[in-house]
Amino acid sequence: MKTLTIILADGPYISEYAMIAFKIADAALKRYQVNIFFYLDAVHIPKRGQNPAFFTGEAELFADLAERGAVIRACSRCAAARGYLAKEDGCCKEYHDGIKISSLYDLPEMLSKSDKVICLCR
């Protein structure tokens, strides 16, 4: 099976990038293994309990992707700098299940195994 990796760097509700990434990943899961890597302010996307008044809850959308088999990781240094701490297994109490915090060194590993890469950032 081919692999698609999506890198996101913008935080939630700043741009349309998270929603675009979700739509691409949602469609790609039918034919690809999908990896998503949250970098910089994108580490805020999977936070539980966000309740945007006029937007779709992005955290739940990505939790759904993880539940359907997407591998979703957040940069550990970016996450720690923003107050999200990982347990030993990479899980974070503030994040939805299936989305883990991992080393930035996991990104080159994802990229090396990818057939296609999309980076959405400003």
N, C-alpha and C positions, 0 to 999 in steps of 0.2 A: 504494500500500500504506500502511496506517495504521501509526503509530509509537507504541510504548510505551516510556517511559523509567522506569527503576527507580533510585532513589537509596538507597544503603546507607551508614550511618554507624557501625554497631557492628562491632567486630572479630570475627574468626572464633571460634566456640565459646563466645561470651559469651551469645548468645541464639539463638533459632531464625530470626532474620531472614535470614541468608544462605541457609539452606535453603529458607525460604519464597520468597525472591527467585528462587532457582534454579528451583523448581517452577513459579512463575508464568512466568518467562522461557522455560522449556522448553516449556510449553504454548503460550505466545504466539507463539513462533517459527513455528508452523504458519500463522499468519494475520497477524502483525505483523512489522515491523522492530523489533528490540529494542535499546535502549540501556541500558547499566548504568553508573552513575557511583559509584565508591567515594570516600567522603569520611571525614575524621577517621580513626578506628581501622580502618575497613573497608579501608584501603589494605594491611592485612596479609593480607587474604583470598587474593589471587592468588600469594602467596609459594610458590615451589617448595620441596619437601622437608619440608613439614609432615607429621608422622606421628602424628595423634591416635589414642590407644589405643582409645577407645570411641565415636568419631564417624566419619562419612564424611569423607573428604578433600575439603574444600570447594574448594580451589584447582583440583583436577582437574575438578570439576564446571563451574566457570566457564571453564576452558580449553576444555572441550567446547562450551560455548555460543559462545565466540568462534570456534571452528573451524566451527561451523554458521552463522555470520553475524552473531551479536550484536556490537554495537560496545561494547567494554568499556574504560573509562578510569578512571584514578585521579588524584585531585587532586595536582598537582605539589608544592604547598607542604606538604600533609599527608604525602605520601610522603617528601619530603626531610627533614622534621622527624623522621621515624621511620627514617631511614637508607637509603631506597630512592632511587637516583639514576637519572635517565633519560639515555639516550644522545640524540644529536641527533634521531633518528627517533622518540623517545618510548618505545622499548623499554627494558626494565630487565632486567639479567642475573638478578635474583632472581625475576622474574615468569615465568609461563608465556607461551609464544608467543601472539600475538594480543591480549594485554592490554597496554595502553600507559599511560604516565603523560602527562597533558596538563594544560593550564592550567585553573584553576577557571573561567575565562571560556568554556570549552567547554560548561559546564553550561547557562548561559542559551541557548546556541545549540541544544543538545539539546532543552531545554524548549520553545523557540519552535516547533520542528518536530514536537512530540509531540501526539498526539491524546489520550493518557492518560498520567498520571504517578502513580507510586506511590513514596512515601518511607517507608522502614522504618528507624526510629531511635527511641531513647528520649528 
